[in-house]
Amino acid sequence: MTIVTVHIYLPEEAVDCWYPVQAEHLGGDRYRILDEPAEDPVLEFHKGDVVRCRLKKLGTDVTFTDELVAYEISN
């Protein structure tokens, strides 16, 4: 089992924000979310969800690196 950090969008924030959580890599672009914050913030996806992820730069500066970002629920 490979555990990685996946970033999940925070839909209730005034600006684009992502929250890092631990996820199990299931193969390809599929990951199962293993944790979430006990309280705030509200996340787009939740513990136990299987999501599809892709690499995305989470900022506009050239110093930002690509991060693994969840973008939809996987079937």
The first five atom37 places (N, CA, C, CB, O) and aatype in JSON, in Angstrom:
{
  "aatype": [12, 16, 9, 19, 16, 19, 8, 9, 18, 10, 14, 6, 6, 0, 19, 3, 4, 17, 18, 14, 19, 5, 0, 6, 8, 10, 7, 7, 3, 1, 18, 1, 9, 10, 3, 6, 14, 0, 6, 3, 14, 19, 10, 6, 13, 8, 11, 7, 3, 19, 19, 1, 4, 1, 10, 11, 11, 10, 7, 16, 3, 19, 16, 13, 16, 3, 6, 10, 19, 0, 18, 6, 9, 15, 2],
  "atom_mask": [
    [1, 1, 1, 1, 1],
    [1, 1, 1, 1, 1],
    [1, 1, 1, 1, 1],
    [1, 1, 1, 1, 1],
    [1, 1, 1, 1, 1],
    [1, 1, 1, 1, 1],
    [1, 1, 1, 1, 1],
    [1, 1, 1, 1, 1],
    [1, 1, 1, 1, 1],
    [1, 1, 1, 1, 1],
    [1, 1, 1, 1, 1],
    [1, 1, 1, 1, 1],
    [1, 1, 1, 1, 1],
    [1, 1, 1, 1, 1],
    [1, 1, 1, 1, 1],
    [1, 1, 1, 1, 1],
    [1, 1, 1, 1, 1],
    [1, 1, 1, 1, 1],
    [1, 1, 1, 1, 1],
    [1, 1, 1, 1, 1],
    [1, 1, 1, 1, 1],
    [1, 1, 1, 1, 1],
    [1, 1, 1, 1, 1],
    [1, 1, 1, 1, 1],
    [1, 1, 1, 1, 1],
    [1, 1, 1, 1, 1],
    [1, 1, 1, 0, 1],
    [1, 1, 1, 0, 1],
    [1, 1, 1, 1, 1],
    [1, 1, 1, 1, 1],
    [1, 1, 1, 1, 1],
    [1, 1, 1, 1, 1],
    [1, 1, 1, 1, 1],
    [1, 1, 1, 1, 1],
    [1, 1, 1, 1, 1],
    [1, 1, 1, 1, 1],
    [1, 1, 1, 1, 1],
    [1, 1, 1, 1, 1],
    [1, 1, 1, 1, 1],
    [1, 1, 1, 1, 1],
    [1, 1, 1, 1, 1],
    [1, 1, 1, 1, 1],
    [1, 1, 1, 1, 1],
    [1, 1, 1, 1, 1],
    [1, 1, 1, 1, 1],
    [1, 1, 1, 1, 1],
    [1, 1, 1, 1, 1],
    [1, 1, 1, 0, 1],
    [1, 1, 1, 1, 1],
    [1, 1, 1, 1, 1],
    [1, 1, 1, 1, 1],
    [1, 1, 1, 1, 1],
    [1, 1, 1, 1, 1],
    [1, 1, 1, 1, 1],
    [1, 1, 1, 1, 1],
    [1, 1, 1, 1, 1],
    [1, 1, 1, 1, 1],
    [1, 1, 1, 1, 1],
    [1, 1, 1, 0, 1],
    [1, 1, 1, 1, 1],
    [1, 1, 1, 1, 1],
    [1, 1, 1, 1, 1],
    [1, 1, 1, 1, 1],
    [1, 1, 1, 1, 1],
    [1, 1, 1, 1, 1],
    [1, 1, 1, 1, 1],
    [1, 1, 1, 1, 1],
    [1, 1, 1, 1, 1],
    [1, 1, 1, 1, 1],
    [1, 1, 1, 1, 1],
    [1, 1, 1, 1, 1],
    [1, 1, 1, 1, 1],
    [1, 1, 1, 1, 1],
    [1, 1, 1, 1, 1],
    [1, 1, 1, 1, 1]
  ],
  "atom_positions": [
    [[0.85, -1.17, 0.0], [0.0, 0.0, 0.0], [0.9, 1.24, 0.0], [-0.97, 0.0, 1.23], [1.77, 1.38, 0.86]],
    [[0.67, 2.12, -0.96], [1.43, 3.36, -1.05], [0.57, 4.51, -0.57], [1.92, 3.61, -2.49], [-0.53, 4.74, -1.08]],
    [[1.07, 5.25, 0.43], [0.35, 6.4, 0.99], [1.03, 7.67, 0.47], [0.34, 6.37, 2.56], [2.25, 7.81, 0.53]],
    [[0.21, 8.58, -0.05], [0.72, 9.84, -0.59], [-0.12, 11.0, -0.06], [0.7, 9.82, -2.13], [-1.17, 10.8, 0.55]],
    [[0.36, 12.2, -0.3], [-0.41, 13.4, 0.05], [-1.18, 13.86, -1.17], [0.52, 14.53, 0.58], [-0.62, 14.03, -2.25]],
    [[-2.48, 14.07, -0.98], [-3.38, 14.57, -2.02], [-3.98, 15.88, -1.5], [-4.52, 13.51, -2.39], [-4.3, 15.99, -0.32]],
    [[-4.12, 16.85, -2.37], [-4.7, 18.13, -1.99], [-6.16, 18.19, -2.44], [-3.89, 19.31, -2.61], [-6.48, 17.87, -3.58]],
    [[-7.04, 18.61, -1.5], [-8.48, 18.67, -1.77], [-8.93, 20.12, -1.7], [-9.28, 17.79, -0.76], [-8.55, 20.86, -0.79]],
    [[-9.74, 20.51, -2.66], [-10.24, 21.88, -2.76], [-11.16, 22.23, -1.59], [-10.99, 22.08, -4.08], [-11.93, 21.39, -1.11]],
    [[-11.06, 23.47, -1.14], [-11.91, 24.0, -0.06], [-12.95, 24.93, -0.69], [-11.05, 24.76, 1.03], [-12.66, 26.1, -0.93]],
    [[-14.16, 24.44, -0.97], [-15.15, 25.21, -1.73], [-15.72, 26.44, -1.02], [-16.27, 24.34, -2.09], [-16.27, 27.32, -1.68]],
    [[-15.6, 26.52, 0.29], [-16.2, 27.65, 1.02], [-15.23, 28.81, 1.25], [-16.73, 27.17, 2.34], [-15.61, 29.8, 1.89]],
    [[-14.01, 28.71, 0.77], [-13.03, 29.78, 0.96], [-13.22, 30.88, -0.08], [-11.59, 29.22, 0.89], [-13.71, 30.62, -1.18]],
    [[-12.84, 32.1, 0.26], [-12.99, 33.25, -0.63], [-12.02, 33.21, -1.81], [-12.8, 34.54, 0.15], [-12.3, 33.77, -2.87]],
    [[-10.89, 32.54, -1.63], [-9.9, 32.38, -2.7], [-9.64, 30.88, -2.87], [-8.56, 33.15, -2.38], [-9.99, 30.09, -1.99]],
    [[-9.03, 30.49, -3.99], [-8.74, 29.08, -4.22], [-7.76, 28.56, -3.17], [-8.18, 28.87, -5.64], [-6.65, 29.08, -3.04]],
    [[-8.18, 27.52, -2.42], [-7.36, 26.91, -1.38], [-7.51, 25.4, -1.46], [-7.76, 27.44, 0.03], [-8.56, 24.89, -1.84]],
    [[-6.43, 24.69, -1.09], [-6.44, 23.24, -1.04], [-5.9, 22.79, 0.3], [-5.61, 22.63, -2.21], [-5.04, 23.44, 0.89]],
    [[-6.43, 21.66, 0.77], [-6.02, 21.09, 2.06], [-5.34, 19.75, 1.81], [-7.25, 20.92, 3.02], [-5.89, 18.91, 1.11]],
    [[-4.13, 19.54, 2.37], [-3.44, 18.27, 2.16], [-3.98, 17.17, 3.08], [-1.94, 18.45, 2.4], [-4.15, 17.39, 4.28]],
    [[-4.24, 16.0, 2.51], [-4.67, 14.83, 3.28], [-3.87, 13.62, 2.81], [-6.21, 14.58, 3.11], [-3.28, 13.64, 1.73]],
    [[-3.87, 12.57, 3.62], [-3.22, 11.32, 3.25], [-4.2, 10.47, 2.45], [-2.72, 10.55, 4.5], [-5.39, 10.42, 2.76]],
    [[-3.69, 9.8, 1.42], [-4.53, 8.96, 0.58], [-3.75, 7.72, 0.15], [-5.03, 9.74, -0.66], [-2.53, 7.75, 0.02]],
    [[-4.48, 6.64, -0.06], [-3.9, 5.39, -0.54], [-3.99, 5.35, -2.06], [-4.62, 4.15, 0.08], [-5.06, 5.54, -2.63]],
    [[-2.85, 5.12, -2.72], [-2.84, 5.02, -4.18], [-3.41, 3.66, -4.58], [-1.39, 5.21, -4.76], [-2.89, 2.62, -4.17]],
    [[-4.47, 3.67, -5.38], [-5.14, 2.43, -5.8], [-4.72, 1.99, -7.19], [-6.64, 2.62, -5.76], [-5.13, 0.92, -7.65]],
    [[-3.92, 2.78, -7.85], [-3.48, 2.48, -9.21], [-3.96, 3.55, -10.18], [0.0, 0.0, 0.0], [-5.04, 4.13, -10.0]],
    [[-3.17, 3.81, -11.2], [-3.52, 4.84, -12.17], [-3.67, 6.18, -11.48], [0.0, 0.0, 0.0], [-2.8, 6.6, -10.73]],
    [[-4.8, 6.84, -11.75], [-5.04, 8.16, -11.15], [-6.06, 8.09, -10.0], [-5.54, 9.13, -12.22], [-6.65, 9.11, -9.64]],
    [[-6.26, 6.89, -9.42], [-7.26, 6.69, -8.37], [-6.61, 6.6, -6.98], [-8.07, 5.41, -8.65], [-5.59, 5.94, -6.79]],
    [[-7.25, 7.3, -6.02], [-6.75, 7.37, -4.64], [-7.92, 7.31, -3.67], [-5.92, 8.65, -4.42], [-8.97, 7.89, -3.94]],
    [[-7.74, 6.61, -2.54], [-8.75, 6.57, -1.48], [-8.29, 7.51, -0.38], [-8.97, 5.11, -0.94], [-7.18, 7.38, 0.14]],
    [[-9.15, 8.47, -0.02], [-8.8, 9.44, 1.02], [-8.85, 8.73, 2.38], [-9.78, 10.66, 0.99], [-9.83, 8.08, 2.71]],
    [[-7.78, 8.88, 3.14], [-7.65, 8.18, 4.42], [-7.94, 9.04, 5.64], [-6.27, 7.62, 4.54], [-8.25, 8.53, 6.71]],
    [[-7.83, 10.36, 5.48], [-8.09, 11.22, 6.63], [-8.69, 12.54, 6.17], [-6.8, 11.47, 7.43], [-8.73, 12.84, 4.98]],
    [[-9.15, 13.31, 7.15], [-9.67, 14.65, 6.92], [-9.63, 15.38, 8.26], [-11.12, 14.62, 6.32], [-9.52, 14.74, 9.31]],
    [[-9.71, 16.7, 8.23], [-9.65, 17.43, 9.5], [-10.85, 17.11, 10.38], [-9.59, 18.94, 9.23], [-11.95, 16.89, 9.89]],
    [[-10.63, 17.09, 11.7], [-11.7, 16.81, 12.65], [-12.75, 17.93, 12.64], [-11.13, 16.63, 14.06], [-13.95, 17.67, 12.78]],
    [[-12.3, 19.15, 12.48], [-13.18, 20.31, 12.41], [-12.74, 21.13, 11.21], [-13.14, 21.17, 13.74], [-11.78, 20.75, 10.53]],
    [[-13.43, 22.24, 10.92], [-13.05, 23.11, 9.81], [-11.78, 22.6, 9.14], [-12.85, 24.55, 10.3], [-10.96, 21.99, 9.83]],
    [[-11.57, 22.79, 7.93], [-12.42, 23.43, 6.93], [-13.34, 22.42, 6.25], [-11.57, 24.15, 5.9], [-13.22, 21.22, 6.47]],
    [[-14.24, 22.92, 5.43], [-15.14, 22.07, 4.63], [-14.39, 21.67, 3.37], [-16.48, 22.81, 4.29], [-13.92, 22.52, 2.62]],
    [[-14.29, 20.35, 3.13], [-13.57, 19.84, 1.97], [-14.54, 19.41, 0.87], [-12.67, 18.66, 2.37], [-15.68, 19.05, 1.15]],
    [[-14.07, 19.45, -0.37], [-14.88, 19.0, -1.5], [-15.11, 17.49, -1.47], [-14.21, 19.41, -2.82], [-16.18, 17.02, -1.87]],
    [[-14.11, 16.72, -1.0], [-14.2, 15.27, -0.89], [-13.88, 14.86, 0.54], [-13.24, 14.56, -1.89], [-13.31, 15.65, 1.3]],
    [[-14.26, 13.63, 0.92], [-14.17, 13.24, 2.33], [-13.5, 11.88, 2.51], [-15.55, 13.2, 2.94], [-13.28, 11.14, 1.56]],
    [[-13.17, 11.59, 3.76], [-12.55, 10.33, 4.14], [-13.35, 9.16, 3.57], [-12.45, 10.21, 5.68], [-14.57, 9.1, 3.71]],
    [[-12.64, 8.23, 2.92], [-13.27, 7.05, 2.34], [-13.63, 7.22, 0.87], [0.0, 0.0, 0.0], [-13.81, 6.22, 0.17]],
    [[-13.73, 8.45, 0.39], [-14.01, 8.67, -1.03], [-12.85, 8.18, -1.88], [-14.27, 10.16, -1.3], [-11.69, 8.33, -1.51]],
    [[-13.17, 7.59, -3.03], [-12.16, 7.24, -4.03], [-12.24, 8.33, -5.09], [-12.39, 5.78, -4.65], [-13.27, 8.53, -5.72]],
    [[-11.12, 9.03, -5.27], [-11.09, 10.18, -6.17], [-10.04, 9.97, -7.26], [-10.8, 11.47, -5.39], [-9.11, 9.19, -7.11]],
    [[-10.23, 10.7, -8.34], [-9.23, 10.76, -9.39], [-8.39, 11.99, -9.13], [-9.88, 10.79, -10.83], [-8.92, 13.03, -8.71]],
    [[-7.08, 11.89, -9.37], [-6.17, 13.0, -9.11], [-5.29, 13.27, -10.31], [-5.3, 12.7, -7.88], [-5.07, 12.39, -11.15]],
    [[-4.8, 14.49, -10.37], [-3.84, 14.88, -11.41], [-2.88, 15.89, -10.8], [-4.55, 15.47, -12.67], [-3.16, 16.5, -9.77]],
    [[-1.74, 16.05, -11.46], [-0.76, 17.02, -11.0], [-1.21, 18.42, -11.41], [0.64, 16.7, -11.56], [-1.67, 18.63, -12.53]],
    [[-1.05, 19.38, -10.47], [-1.45, 20.75, -10.74], [-0.54, 21.68, -9.94], [-2.94, 20.99, -10.38], [-0.19, 21.38, -8.8]],
    [[-0.17, 22.79, -10.53], [0.61, 23.8, -9.82], [-0.36, 24.62, -8.99], [1.43, 24.7, -10.82], [-1.29, 25.21, -9.53]],
    [[-0.17, 24.67, -7.68], [-1.1, 25.33, -6.78], [-0.7, 26.78, -6.49], [-1.21, 24.56, -5.48], [-0.8, 27.24, -5.35]],
    [[-0.26, 27.48, -7.5], [0.11, 28.89, -7.39], [0.62, 29.38, -8.73], [0.0, 0.0, 0.0], [0.81, 28.58, -9.65]],
    [[0.83, 30.66, -8.84], [1.24, 31.23, -10.12], [2.73, 31.52, -10.19], [0.48, 32.48, -10.38], [3.25, 31.76, -11.28]],
    [[3.41, 31.51, -9.09], [4.85, 31.79, -9.07], [5.62, 30.59, -9.62], [5.31, 32.12, -7.63], [5.19, 29.45, -9.45]],
    [[6.74, 30.83, -10.27], [7.54, 29.74, -10.84], [8.15, 28.84, -9.78], [8.64, 30.31, -11.72], [8.59, 27.73, -10.09]],
    [[8.17, 29.28, -8.53], [8.75, 28.46, -7.46], [7.78, 27.39, -6.96], [9.17, 29.34, -6.3], [8.19, 26.48, -6.24]],
    [[6.49, 27.48, -7.32], [5.52, 26.47, -6.9], [5.78, 25.18, -7.68], [4.07, 26.97, -7.13], [6.1, 25.22, -8.87]],
    [[5.63, 24.05, -7.01], [5.8, 22.76, -7.67], [4.44, 22.14, -7.95], [6.67, 21.81, -6.81], [3.43, 22.53, -7.36]],
    [[4.41, 21.16, -8.86], [3.18, 20.43, -9.13], [2.83, 19.57, -7.93], [3.32, 19.57, -10.4], [3.7, 18.91, -7.35]],
    [[1.57, 19.58, -7.56], [1.06, 18.79, -6.44], [-0.06, 17.89, -6.94], [0.56, 19.7, -5.27], [-0.7, 18.19, -7.95]],
    [[-0.3, 16.79, -6.25], [-1.37, 15.87, -6.59], [-2.68, 16.45, -6.05], [-1.11, 14.45, -6.01], [-2.82, 16.67, -4.85]],
    [[-3.65, 16.7, -6.97], [-4.9, 17.35, -6.61], [-6.08, 16.47, -6.99], [-5.01, 18.72, -7.3], [-6.16, 15.99, -8.13]],
    [[-7.01, 16.26, -6.05], [-8.24, 15.5, -6.34], [-9.18, 16.39, -7.13], [-8.93, 14.99, -5.02], [-9.39, 17.55, -6.77]],
    [[-9.76, 15.83, -8.23], [-10.65, 16.65, -9.05], [-12.02, 16.04, -9.3], [-10.0, 16.92, -10.34], [-12.92, 16.75, -9.77]],
    [[-12.22, 14.75, -9.02], [-13.55, 14.17, -9.15], [-13.62, 12.82, -8.45], [-13.94, 14.02, -10.64], [-12.59, 12.18, -8.2]],
    [[-14.84, 12.4, -8.13], [-15.08, 11.07, -7.55], [-14.85, 10.04, -8.66], [-16.54, 10.96, -6.94], [-15.25, 10.24, -9.81]],
    [[-14.2, 8.94, -8.3], [-13.94, 7.86, -9.25], [-14.98, 6.76, -9.06], [-12.49, 7.28, -9.07], [-15.4, 6.5, -7.94]],
    [[-15.4, 6.14, -10.14], [-16.36, 5.03, -10.07], [-15.67, 3.72, -9.88], [-17.21, 4.97, -11.32], [-16.32, 2.69, -9.8]]
  ]
}
